[in-house]
Amino acid sequence: MPPKKDNKKDKGPAEPADDTPRVDWVAASHLPEHPKETKDGWYNATVHAIMTDDVGAFRSFLKSIVPPNNLAHLYQHHKADFGQNDIIKIAVVRGARAIVEYMLVSVGEQKFYELAVWNGYSAIHLAAIWGQVDLVELFHDHYMKHGGEPTVSTSLGKETAQDLARRYQRAEVLDFYYWVALRQKYVLLLHNLAKHLDKAVPQKEPAVFSQEDIDKYRAGCDEKVEDMQTVKYRNFPVGSLITAIREAAELRFRVKTFHPKPEDLVKEKGKSGASKAAKGKPKGKK
């Protein structure tokens, strides 16, 4: 069963608009410091938008701060406090994915992940602890493109986001990691099925299996592998993934029986050799 592609309910938040205010961190480092009262006002307004998950209000307020490089003060406000309750941390803990995605554009992806660390805990760790599975997926996808997820040193040693989810009993986050493992299993199975399809030959018995069938299934494997690169957890539930794995495994079992038999290969090789010998033999005189 292919993953859903057009289910509006399951789609993630819309991409931030092109007019998103972006911080130039090099230039921002030369800006004068603002009074604490000013930064507190900015902070309180954005925190209220985060707490109410009001993406529109958050965007509007950020656009009202000019020049945009002043946002550097906002993003780092309270970062040095004991509780480190900066707005990035609050958005992660609250699971405000649409706002976090907006921040990623405004702050810049690299700078966001530099700022999103609190006492050794990265954003993915906090998202796992608080059970914010949509953000765990967002951060997981980022880290997998850059060498893998980070660990955090705790009293129990080096722990991953999955370890933390298990310790804090965040069932949906654990389900997500189970889904990730199943997705990888499915991709490997599809690659294996594709190899068997490359060897398969048309059959009439025990079942009709034409060259057209082989080509169709082979193209389907490539398409599904491509889909798995972008499919999202909520768009392709565990149950659907397990069904897809079972169907692919059953097809692989069928296709393995459609490989040329050893005796057929020997016969084909013999025919080929005889044909070459006949071509190489000089013609007799008339």
N, C-alpha and C positions, 0 to 999 in steps of 0.2 A: 504494500500500500504506500503510494508516494506521499511525502509530506504536504500539508496544506500550504498553498501559496497565496490564496486570495481571500482568506478569512479575515475580515476587517477587525473582528473582535480580538484576534490573536496578534494583530500587528503591533509592533513596538511604537513608541512615540515618534512623531514626525521629526525629520531632521531639522536642526536649528536653521533659522533663516540666514541669508547671506549678510544681513545687516547686524549680525551678532557683534557686539563690541569686543574686540580682541586686545589683550594686553601685550605690549612690547616690553618684555621684562628687562631688557638692557636699558632702554630709555626710562622705564619706570624707576629704576634704581637711582636716578638723578633727580627725581621729583622731590619737592619739599614735603616734610611730614605735615599731616593735617592734625588739627586739635582732636583730642580724644572724644569730645562731645560730637564732633562731626562724624567720626568713624563709628561711634556708638549708634548714631541715628541711622547710618547706612546699614549697620549690622542688624539692628532691631527690625528694620523694614524687610530685609532679605530673609531673616529667620522666620518672620511671620509668614512670608510667602512659602517658605519651605515646609513649615509646620502644617499649613493648610493645603499643601501640594498645589499651589496656584502658580502654574507655569507662566501664565500671561502676566501676572503681577511681578513675578521675578524678572522676566525679560524686560518689562517696561521700566522697572526701577534701575536695572543695570544700564539701560540706554540713557537714563537721565543723569548718570554720573559722567561728567565731561571734564577734561578729556578722558577717554577710556582707560588710559594708563593709571588713573587714580584707583581703578579697580584692584590694582595690586595691593593697596592698603586694606581694602575690604576683605580680600581673600586671605590675608595673613593676620587680620585682626583677631585677637585672643588666641592666636596660634602658640604664643609663648607663655600663656597662662598655665597654671597647674592642671586645669581640666582639659586644656587644649581644645576648647569648644569653638573652633573656627567653623565657618559656614560649610566647608566641604565635608567636615566630619559629621555635622548635623544632617546634611543631605544624605550621606551614606547610611547613617543609623536609621533615619526615617524611611529609607528605601525610595527616595524621590528620584526615580530613574530618569524621567524626562528632564528634571532640573540638573541632574548630574551630567547628562549628555550635553546639555547647554553649557555647563561649566567646562567640559572637555574642549569645546570649541573656543570659549572665551579665554580660558587660562592657557590653552595649548596642551596637547596630549602629554608630551614629555614633562612639562612643568606640573601638570595636574598630578601625575604619579609621584613626582618628587615631593610635592606638598602633602599628598595623601598618605602620610606616615605619622603615626602617633605612638611614641614609646616603643618603636619597633614593629608595631602592628600596621600592616598595609591596609588599604581600603577593602581588599577582598577578605581579609581576616575579620574586620569589623562587620562587613556585610554578612559573613557566615555566622558570626556570633549572634547577630540580631535576626537571623533568618530571612534576610532580604535576598531571595533567590534570583530575582531579575537582575540585581546588581552583581551578584556572584557570577552569573553567566556573562554579563558585560565585561567584568574585570578578567574572568577566566579566558575569554576569547582574546583579550589584549595580551595577557601574559603568555599564552600559548604561541603567539606570533613572535614573541621576544625571548624564547628560551625556556619557558615554563614558569609555573607559579612560585612565588617566594615562600619561604618558611619564616616563622617567628620563634624566637627563643622564649620559652615559658618555663615554669617550674617543672614541667614534665619533659623538657627537652625541646628539640626542634619540632614544631607543629605546622601542619599545612592547614589551609582553610577547611578541608574535609575533616581533618582531625578535630578542629575546633567545633565544627558543626556536630560531630559525633559527641563531643564532650558536653556541649550545651543542648543536645537533643533537638537539633533543628531538622526535623524529618524531611521537609521539602528540599532543603539544601542537599541532604544526603541522597534523596531521590534524584536530584539533578546530577550528582556525580555518578550514580548508578546508570543514569541515562547516557552520560558521556562515555562510560565504559562500554555500554551496549552499542552506542553509535560507532565506536571504533571497531567493535567486533563485526558489526554489519558491513562496514567499509572493507575490512579484510576479507570477509566472506564474498563480497561482490567482486573484489580483485581475483579471488580464487575461482569464482564462477566464470569470470571473463576468460581466464586461462583455459578452463575446460571447454568453453564455447569455441575458443580458437582451434582446438583439436577436434571438435565434434564434426561428424559427417551426417548428411541426411539419412534418415531411416524410414522404413515402412513398417517394420515390426521390431519390438512389441507395440510401438505406437508410431503414428505418423509424425515425422519430425523433419520438415522441409528445410532447405537452405534459407528460405525466407524467414522461417521461425528462428533459425540460428542467428541471422543478421539482426532480427528484431530484438531478441534477447540481449545480444551483444551491445547494441546501441542503448538499450535500456539500462544495462549495467553502468555504462559511462555516464549516462544522465543522472542516475541515482547517486553515484559517487560525487558528482559535481554538486548535487542538491545537498548532500551531507556536509559540504564545506560551509554552507550558510544557514542551514536549518536551525530553528530555535526550539528550545525546550518546550515551550508552551504550544508550539505549532505542530509538534510531532510527539505526542505523549508516549510514555513507556509502553503501554499496551499496544499501540500501533507499531512501535519499533520492534517489539517482540514478534508480532505477527509478520512483519516484513522479513525478519531474520528467519523465521520458520519457512516462509514461502521461498526465500532464496536458497535455504538449505535443501529443501525438497527438490527444487529445480536443479541444483548442483548434482544431487544424487541421480536424477534422471539423465542429465547430460553426460555424466561419467559413463553411462552404459552405451552412449552413442559415439564413443571413440572407435576408431578403426581397430578391428581385432588383429592380434599378432599374425595369424595365418593369412589374413587379407593383405597385410603390409608385405609379407614375404612374397605372396603371389604377385602383388603390384610391382614389387622390386624385380621379380623374375621377368615379368612382362616388359618392364622398362629396359632390362639388360638385353633381352632377346631382340627388342626393337632396335637398340643401338648397334647390336652385332649385325643385324640384317642390313642396316644402313651402311655399315662400314665394309661389307663384303663386296668384292668387285663383281660386276655383272659378267656372266658367261658369254662366249661368242655365239652368234647365231649361225 
